[in-house]
Amino acid sequence: MSSRTPRARLVFALVIGLGGVAILCALGTWQVQRLAWKEGLIAELEGRLAAAPEALPEAPTEARDEYLRVAVTGDYRPGEIHVLTSRKPWGPGFRIVAPFETEAGRRILVDRGFVPETEKGAARTLPEGVEVTGALLWPQEVDGFTPDPDREANMWFARDLPAMAQALDAEPILVVAEADPAAAPDALPAAWPLTVNLTNDHLEYAITWFGLAAVWAGMSIAFGMRRRA
């Protein structure tokens, strides 16, 4: 038999109950704080996308310049990378990532947009003396399950910025091009509308933690009343 008295058991249950509620409420509060931080970050990035384009920074960084709108003038160069994807209404297809040499002599990458699967091997023009407006992006698409690219078939399964830059002998700088207003509506590659795409599940997490806190509190009260009875 337990050596604890009924009063001691009741106090112990009360401590466990209050402790559990406090921990769960703290987790919920932390998620609320994370929600405010994430919403602020999304608003900041959306502000960059809505701003007038700037010149390409000398040394852009992800932390400072992601989604920054830039305008670069120069020439597209031979060679391109095909990144497998899909897009409505075309279905399966590829992103076309090409080297671009700026007027200042910098060789960077431009995501020119999407082509359907049937257009993968089509000859594409390499415009010279053009201005490309787009946003700087550091895609986070590679994980431990991403297959290595099939370089012989020129088929990549994710945008891997360092690897793409090395393959095309360019700086690891990617500009995702916006739609060219002078281009025909059905022109390919078709620029991909760029939006801030950050996961923001903190509200759901906060509701979950606070809900568990309420359940824990209810169970603790019910247990305490039972012990008293």
Secondary structure as a PSIPRED ss2 file (coil, helix, strand):
# PSIPRED VFORMAT (PSIPRED V4.0)

   1 M C   1.000  0.000  0.000
   2 S C   1.000  0.000  0.000
   3 S C   1.000  0.000  0.000
   4 R C   1.000  0.000  0.000
   5 T C   1.000  0.000  0.000
   6 P H   0.000  1.000  0.000
   7 R H   0.000  1.000  0.000
   8 A H   0.000  1.000  0.000
   9 R H   0.000  1.000  0.000
  10 L H   0.000  1.000  0.000
  11 V H   0.000  1.000  0.000
  12 F H   0.000  1.000  0.000
  13 A H   0.000  1.000  0.000
  14 L H   0.000  1.000  0.000
  15 V H   0.000  1.000  0.000
  16 I H   0.000  1.000  0.000
  17 G H   0.000  1.000  0.000
  18 L H   0.000  1.000  0.000
  19 G H   0.000  1.000  0.000
  20 G H   0.000  1.000  0.000
  21 V H   0.000  1.000  0.000
  22 A H   0.000  1.000  0.000
  23 I H   0.000  1.000  0.000
  24 L H   0.000  1.000  0.000
  25 C H   0.000  1.000  0.000
  26 A H   0.000  1.000  0.000
  27 L H   0.000  1.000  0.000
  28 G H   0.000  1.000  0.000
  29 T H   0.000  1.000  0.000
  30 W H   0.000  1.000  0.000
  31 Q H   0.000  1.000  0.000
  32 V H   0.000  1.000  0.000
  33 Q H   0.000  1.000  0.000
  34 R H   0.000  1.000  0.000
  35 L H   0.000  1.000  0.000
  36 A H   0.000  1.000  0.000
  37 W H   0.000  1.000  0.000
  38 K H   0.000  1.000  0.000
  39 E H   0.000  1.000  0.000
  40 G H   0.000  1.000  0.000
  41 L H   0.000  1.000  0.000
  42 I H   0.000  1.000  0.000
  43 A H   0.000  1.000  0.000
  44 E H   0.000  1.000  0.000
  45 L H   0.000  1.000  0.000
  46 E H   0.000  1.000  0.000
  47 G H   0.000  1.000  0.000
  48 R H   0.000  1.000  0.000
  49 L H   0.000  1.000  0.000
  50 A H   0.000  1.000  0.000
  51 A C   1.000  0.000  0.000
  52 A C   1.000  0.000  0.000
  53 P C   1.000  0.000  0.000
  54 E E   0.000  0.000  1.000
  55 A C   1.000  0.000  0.000
  56 L C   1.000  0.000  0.000
  57 P C   1.000  0.000  0.000
  58 E C   1.000  0.000  0.000
  59 A C   1.000  0.000  0.000
  60 P C   1.000  0.000  0.000
  61 T C   1.000  0.000  0.000
  62 E H   0.000  1.000  0.000
  63 A H   0.000  1.000  0.000
  64 R H   0.000  1.000  0.000
  65 D H   0.000  1.000  0.000
  66 E C   1.000  0.000  0.000
  67 Y C   1.000  0.000  0.000
  68 L C   1.000  0.000  0.000
  69 R E   0.000  0.000  1.000
  70 V E   0.000  0.000  1.000
  71 A E   0.000  0.000  1.000
  72 V E   0.000  0.000  1.000
  73 T E   0.000  0.000  1.000
  74 G E   0.000  0.000  1.000
  75 D E   0.000  0.000  1.000
  76 Y E   0.000  0.000  1.000
  77 R C   1.000  0.000  0.000
  78 P C   1.000  0.000  0.000
  79 G C   1.000  0.000  0.000
  80 E C   1.000  0.000  0.000
  81 I E   0.000  0.000  1.000
  82 H E   0.000  0.000  1.000
  83 V E   0.000  0.000  1.000
  84 L E   0.000  0.000  1.000
  85 T E   0.000  0.000  1.000
  86 S E   0.000  0.000  1.000
  87 R E   0.000  0.000  1.000
  88 K C   1.000  0.000  0.000
  89 P C   1.000  0.000  0.000
  90 W C   1.000  0.000  0.000
  91 G E   0.000  0.000  1.000
  92 P E   0.000  0.000  1.000
  93 G E   0.000  0.000  1.000
  94 F E   0.000  0.000  1.000
  95 R E   0.000  0.000  1.000
  96 I E   0.000  0.000  1.000
  97 V E   0.000  0.000  1.000
  98 A E   0.000  0.000  1.000
  99 P E   0.000  0.000  1.000
 100 F E   0.000  0.000  1.000
 101 E E   0.000  0.000  1.000
 102 T E   0.000  0.000  1.000
 103 E C   1.000  0.000  0.000
 104 A C   1.000  0.000  0.000
 105 G C   1.000  0.000  0.000
 106 R C   1.000  0.000  0.000
 107 R E   0.000  0.000  1.000
 108 I E   0.000  0.000  1.000
 109 L E   0.000  0.000  1.000
 110 V E   0.000  0.000  1.000
 111 D E   0.000  0.000  1.000
 112 R E   0.000  0.000  1.000
 113 G E   0.000  0.000  1.000
 114 F E   0.000  0.000  1.000
 115 V E   0.000  0.000  1.000
 116 P E   0.000  0.000  1.000
 117 E H   0.000  1.000  0.000
 118 T H   0.000  1.000  0.000
 119 E H   0.000  1.000  0.000
 120 K C   1.000  0.000  0.000
 121 G C   1.000  0.000  0.000
 122 A C   1.000  0.000  0.000
 123 A C   1.000  0.000  0.000
 124 R C   1.000  0.000  0.000
 125 T C   1.000  0.000  0.000
 126 L C   1.000  0.000  0.000
 127 P C   1.000  0.000  0.000
 128 E C   1.000  0.000  0.000
 129 G C   1.000  0.000  0.000
 130 V E   0.000  0.000  1.000
 131 E E   0.000  0.000  1.000
 132 V E   0.000  0.000  1.000
 133 T E   0.000  0.000  1.000
 134 G E   0.000  0.000  1.000
 135 A E   0.000  0.000  1.000
 136 L E   0.000  0.000  1.000
 137 L C   1.000  0.000  0.000
 138 W C   1.000  0.000  0.000
 139 P C   1.000  0.000  0.000
 140 Q C   1.000  0.000  0.000
 141 E C   1.000  0.000  0.000
 142 V C   1.000  0.000  0.000
 143 D C   1.000  0.000  0.000
 144 G C   1.000  0.000  0.000
 145 F C   1.000  0.000  0.000
 146 T C   1.000  0.000  0.000
 147 P C   1.000  0.000  0.000
 148 D C   1.000  0.000  0.000
 149 P C   1.000  0.000  0.000
 150 D E   0.000  0.000  1.000
 151 R C   1.000  0.000  0.000
 152 E C   1.000  0.000  0.000
 153 A C   1.000  0.000  0.000
 154 N C   1.000  0.000  0.000
 155 M E   0.000  0.000  1.000
 156 W E   0.000  0.000  1.000
 157 F C   1.000  0.000  0.000
 158 A C   1.000  0.000  0.000
 159 R C   1.000  0.000  0.000
 160 D C   1.000  0.000  0.000
 161 L H   0.000  1.000  0.000
 162 P H   0.000  1.000  0.000
 163 A H   0.000  1.000  0.000
 164 M H   0.000  1.000  0.000
 165 A H   0.000  1.000  0.000
 166 Q H   0.000  1.000  0.000
 167 A H   0.000  1.000  0.000
 168 L C   1.000  0.000  0.000
 169 D C   1.000  0.000  0.000
 170 A C   1.000  0.000  0.000
 171 E C   1.000  0.000  0.000
 172 P C   1.000  0.000  0.000
 173 I C   1.000  0.000  0.000
 174 L E   0.000  0.000  1.000
 175 V E   0.000  0.000  1.000
 176 V E   0.000  0.000  1.000
 177 A E   0.000  0.000  1.000
 178 E C   1.000  0.000  0.000
 179 A C   1.000  0.000  0.000
 180 D C   1.000  0.000  0.000
 181 P C   1.000  0.000  0.000
 182 A C   1.000  0.000  0.000
 183 A C   1.000  0.000  0.000
 184 A C   1.000  0.000  0.000
 185 P C   1.000  0.000  0.000
 186 D C   1.000  0.000  0.000
 187 A C   1.000  0.000  0.000
 188 L C   1.000  0.000  0.000
 189 P C   1.000  0.000  0.000
 190 A E   0.000  0.000  1.000
 191 A C   1.000  0.000  0.000
 192 W C   1.000  0.000  0.000
 193 P C   1.000  0.000  0.000
 194 L C   1.000  0.000  0.000
 195 T C   1.000  0.000  0.000
 196 V C   1.000  0.000  0.000
 197 N C   1.000  0.000  0.000
 198 L C   1.000  0.000  0.000
 199 T C   1.000  0.000  0.000
 200 N C   1.000  0.000  0.000
 201 D C   1.000  0.000  0.000
 202 H H   0.000  1.000  0.000
 203 L H   0.000  1.000  0.000
 204 E H   0.000  1.000  0.000
 205 Y H   0.000  1.000  0.000
 206 A H   0.000  1.000  0.000
 207 I H   0.000  1.000  0.000
 208 T H   0.000  1.000  0.000
 209 W H   0.000  1.000  0.000
 210 F H   0.000  1.000  0.000
 211 G H   0.000  1.000  0.000
 212 L H   0.000  1.000  0.000
 213 A H   0.000  1.000  0.000
 214 A H   0.000  1.000  0.000
 215 V H   0.000  1.000  0.000
 216 W H   0.000  1.000  0.000
 217 A H   0.000  1.000  0.000
 218 G H   0.000  1.000  0.000
 219 M H   0.000  1.000  0.000
 220 S H   0.000  1.000  0.000
 221 I H   0.000  1.000  0.000
 222 A H   0.000  1.000  0.000
 223 F H   0.000  1.000  0.000
 224 G H   0.000  1.000  0.000
 225 M H   0.000  1.000  0.000
 226 R H   0.000  1.000  0.000
 227 R H   0.000  1.000  0.000
 228 R H   0.000  1.000  0.000
 229 A C   1.000  0.000  0.000
